[in-house]
């Protein structure tokens, strides 16, 4: 084996040993989910859009940590002239 291959083998072995040592010293704590989420229907949602707004096809929906719902729509799917 030449020097380059020995060095690469050494670095891989060193990285493996360090990764294992880190896993032993700082293990990740896994927690099982105790309760399943409970969903409640909000009869007032979705509210009508103001001022004749329209949406196209929904491309994605996100919810923030305060339960605000955001959607992204594709404007190319809207009827023309609006």
trRosetta pair geometry for C-beta under 8 A, 3 or more apart (Angstrom, degrees):
i j d omega theta_ij theta_ji phi_ij phi_ji
1 5 4.6 -118 -167 85 100 125
1 6 5.3 120 125 -56 122 87
1 9 7.7 -18 -174 -2 154 140
2 5 5.4 92 56 13 70 101
2 6 7.1 -133 101 -4 35 94
3 6 5.7 -59 -148 39 31 112
3 7 6.2 32 156 -21 67 107
4 7 5.8 -54 -147 35 28 110
4 8 6.4 27 155 -17 63 106
5 8 5.7 -53 -145 38 32 111
5 9 6.2 33 155 -18 65 106
6 9 5.8 -55 -147 38 29 110
6 10 6.2 31 153 -20 64 108
7 10 5.6 -54 -147 37 31 113
7 11 6.3 29 155 -18 65 106
8 11 5.8 -54 -145 37 31 109
8 12 6.4 30 156 -18 64 105
9 12 5.9 -54 -147 36 30 110
9 13 6.3 28 155 -16 64 108
10 13 5.8 -58 -147 40 29 109
10 14 6.1 29 155 -20 65 109
11 14 5.6 -52 -141 39 30 113
11 15 6.2 33 157 -20 64 106
12 15 5.8 -54 -147 37 29 111
12 16 6.4 30 154 -19 63 106
13 16 5.7 -55 -148 36 31 112
13 17 6.4 29 155 -17 65 106
14 17 5.8 -55 -146 38 30 109
14 18 6.2 28 155 -17 65 108
15 18 5.8 -56 -144 39 29 110
15 19 6.2 31 156 -20 65 107
16 19 5.8 -54 -146 36 29 111
16 20 6.4 26 156 -15 63 107
17 20 5.9 -57 -148 39 30 109
17 21 6.2 30 154 -19 65 108
18 21 5.6 -54 -143 38 31 112
18 22 6.2 33 156 -20 65 106
19 22 5.8 -53 -147 36 29 111
19 23 6.5 31 153 -20 62 106
20 23 5.6 -54 -149 35 33 113
20 24 6.5 29 153 -17 65 105
21 24 5.8 -56 -149 37 33 109
21 25 6.1 22 157 -11 68 111
22 25 5.9 -58 -137 44 30 104
22 26 5.8 -29 -180 39 69 103
23 26 7.3 -72 -118 66 16 65
23 27 6.3 49 176 -99 59 66
24 27 7.0 -1 -139 -59 18 92
33 36 7.2 72 135 -87 122 49
35 38 7.9 -26 149 -30 117 94
42 45 4.2 41 96 13 116 115
44 47 6.5 8 157 -76 82 88
45 69 7.8 96 -162 17 137 147
49 52 7.7 3 103 148 102 8
49 53 3.8 -110 154 70 125 104
49 54 6.9 168 71 -77 157 29
49 55 7.2 175 -66 -25 153 95
50 53 6.0 42 65 -1 52 117
52 82 7.7 -122 142 -154 107 113
54 78 5.8 123 100 -135 116 108
54 79 7.3 -8 107 25 164 94
54 82 6.0 23 29 133 131 145
55 58 6.9 26 148 -72 131 78
55 71 7.3 22 -147 102 150 130
55 73 4.3 -149 -168 -89 95 167
55 78 7.5 -120 161 -87 16 99
56 73 4.5 140 52 162 76 107
56 74 4.5 -99 106 74 134 64
56 75 5.6 -178 -10 -103 139 18
56 76 6.7 84 -143 57 165 43
56 77 3.2 122 -165 64 112 99
56 78 4.7 -87 -70 -48 98 72
57 73 6.4 150 74 -156 35 80
57 74 4.9 -1 57 33 90 113
57 77 4.5 84 -4 3 90 172
58 61 6.4 13 171 -52 127 96
58 71 5.2 -52 -139 -173 107 125
58 72 7.3 105 -162 72 62 46
58 73 5.5 -49 -99 -98 47 79
59 71 7.9 130 46 174 62 79
59 72 4.8 -54 63 98 104 94
59 73 6.3 156 2 -119 89 21
59 74 5.4 105 -49 -45 115 90
60 71 6.9 168 88 -153 48 57
60 72 4.7 14 51 39 92 108
61 69 6.6 -13 -169 -170 100 96
61 70 7.1 156 -156 84 51 51
61 71 4.9 -18 -101 -102 76 83
61 72 7.9 -149 -69 17 38 68
62 69 7.6 157 83 -155 44 49
62 70 4.9 -12 61 60 91 101
62 71 7.9 174 21 -83 63 37
63 67 6.1 -11 -174 -136 110 42
63 68 6.9 158 -153 74 58 41
63 69 5.4 -23 -99 -99 81 65
63 70 7.5 179 -82 19 31 74
64 67 7.2 -74 70 -1 65 13
64 68 4.8 4 35 50 110 94
64 70 7.2 58 -28 -9 96 112
73 77 7.4 -107 170 50 94 115
74 77 4.8 69 91 -2 102 109
75 78 5.6 -30 -165 1 56 118
78 82 5.9 -120 158 73 118 108
79 82 5.5 55 78 10 88 124
